[in-house]
Amino acid sequence: MKKLFYLLSFVLLLSACSKNADFLVKEAPNTAAELIAAETAFKGAPLNNNYNRKLPEYLNVLGMMVAQADNQKAGLGRVLFYDKNLSKDRSVSCASCHKQSKAFSDDVAFSLGIEGKRTARNSLPLANVASFSAHYSIIDGKMPLLLWDERSPDVSSQSRQTFANPLEMGMEMADVVNRVKEKDYYPYLWRKLYGNFEPTEEQVLECLQEFVGAMGSHDTPLDRSLEQAMDLFAVPSSEHHDTVITHIYYSGNDTTITTINTVIVGLPGLSSSENRGRDIFVNNCTKCHSPIRPFQEVFAACNGLDMEYTDKGLAELTGNSADVGVFKSPSLRNIALTGPYMHNGRFNTLKEVVDFYSDQVKPHPNLHPRMMHDGDQNLHLTATQKQDLIAFLHTLTDTELAFDPRFSNPFKQ
C-alpha cells in the first residue's frame, strides 16, 4: 500500500512540474504530501509571478518610485488575500470586499462581512492608483494614509484592523495564524518562502502588504496620451479653455517648466469631449483627486455632502469638531469601475457624482477651501460640461487590470 502511495505521489508531482515548472521548487524542504496539497488547492496556478511593474516615464520623472516587490511574499499574500478561511465564519476574504473586476473595490454601498453583517463604510478601491507602493509613499514631504478616516499608515496596520473588525472578518491575528496552521496548502508555501512552517502574525501581514503594494493601474488612455504628448496637465488660463499658461515637459531625466501662451490642441488620442472634460478636471478637481500622485495636494477633506453628518468621519477618531465630515480624498483612477461612490456609497453613478459637485454641495462650516470656486461651493456646470467631465473620467480606466492573472483568485483555476 505504501509503495502505491509513493508511486501515486511521484506521478502527481511529475504532472504538476510539467504544468507549472515554477510552482514546484526542488530545493524547498517540503514533503511529497505538502507539495500535492498545494498543487491540489491551486490546480497549477502560477504563484511565482513577477509582481514588479514599470511606470510610464512621465510618472518616473515626476518622482513616482515603485518599491521593489518580493515576488514570493506577494504570491503568498495573494493566497492570504483570497482565503475565506481567515474570517471568523469562513464566509469572506479580503477579496470579498475588494473585487478585482471592480479595481479591488465593491459594487455595493456597504459590503457583506461575517455572519451577514454589513460594513460601516463603502469599500475603498485598492487599484485606484498608478502604483500602490509608489502612491502611498512620501513625495514632497507628504504621504496619504489609508481608510476613509486615514487611521492606518500602511497595509499591515489596515489588514490587522480589517481582520479584527467585528463587521468584517472578526479575527484577532493569533486566530488568523491558527487558521493558517490548519490548512494543508500553507506548509508548502511557508517552507518555500521562510524555510519552515512556523507562521507568525508579522509574516501574514508582510505578505499581504507585498501583494497589495504591487497593485496599480497605469495603462489608461490618459497615461498613454500623456506619455505620447510629454506635456503634463497643462493648466487652462481662460474661461473658454482656449489657451494654456503652464507646461511641464520632460526628456529623459530632465524636467522643464515653462510659461507660454498657446492654443490648446488637446491631448493626442483623446476626443474633443474628453479634452474639454480634462480642462474642467484640471481647473477644479485635480488638487484633491489627481490620478498623478505628485499633483495631489489634499488627501482628506470635507466636501459638503451634508450639513449634519451621521458618520462624522475623522471626528469619530479625534473628537475635534473641525474634523466633522472630513474623509479621505482618493485618487480617481478606475473611477468608472468603482461605484457606488462616497464613504456611504450614496451615489450609484458618475452622473450623480458630477451633479453633486455641480449644484448640490452644502455650505458646511468645515468645507475645504479647495471646494470654493469664485466664492461658490458649486461648479454650476452645463449639461455639456457634465458630459465632457464624465467622458474624461472614463479615460482613467485600466481595462487590463480586471483580467491580470497575477492578481486573480488562486483557488479558482
Secondary structure, DSSP 4 states (H G I P E B T S, - for coil): -HHHHHHHHHHHHHHHHHH-TTT--TTS---HHHHHHHHHHHTT------------HHHHHTT--PPPP-HHHHHHHHHHHH-GGGSTTS---HHHHSBGGGTSB-SSSS-B-GGG-B-SSPPPPSSSSS-HHHHTS-BTTB---BSTT--BSSHHHHHHHHHH-TTTT---HHHHHHHHHH-TTHHHHHHHHHSSS---HHHHHHHHHHHHHT-----SHHHHHHHHH-B--PEE-STT--EEEEEEEEETTEEEEEEEEEE----TTS-HHHHHHHHHHHHHTHHHH-SSGGG---SEEE--S-SS-SS-BTHHHH--GGGTTEEE----TTGGGS-SBSTT--B-SHHHHHHHHHHT----TTB-GGG-BTTBS-----HHHHHHHHHHHHTT--TTGGG-GGGS-TT--
